[in-house]
Amino acid sequence: MPADQEDHSSRTDILKMLDSFIDQMSKIRRTLKAISISALVLAPLALALSLYLIRHPSFLGLMDSRDEFGIVLVTLLSAVIVISSIWIVTGIRQYRLIDSWSKRYDEYVQRKEEIDREIASNFGVAEEPES
């Protein structure tokens, strides 16, 4: 194989590998977006349930009648409230980050297709079907 053809082939392979990597990152992004959405749904539910239990009228009676159980329950409910609050904030931040990355990725794909069409039309080459 001539050196020019080997050089072109290796550049093409690198570009295909980079495109494949970016496509995989896009798939991972979709998964992370689903996780962010679940954090935005499940965390408020846990937070609401914990606050409901703490504010319920019989909760204070339970605290008075059960010494150690009440302390453990308050500790666990407090942990749920703190963790749920952190989860909500993290979910919002991740959702925004992933959404902005998604927009940039869509712009990249659109621009790449435009450049591929332009190169193909300039050199009179039919575009290869993507696999």
Beta strands, then each sheet from edge to edge (+ up, - down):
end
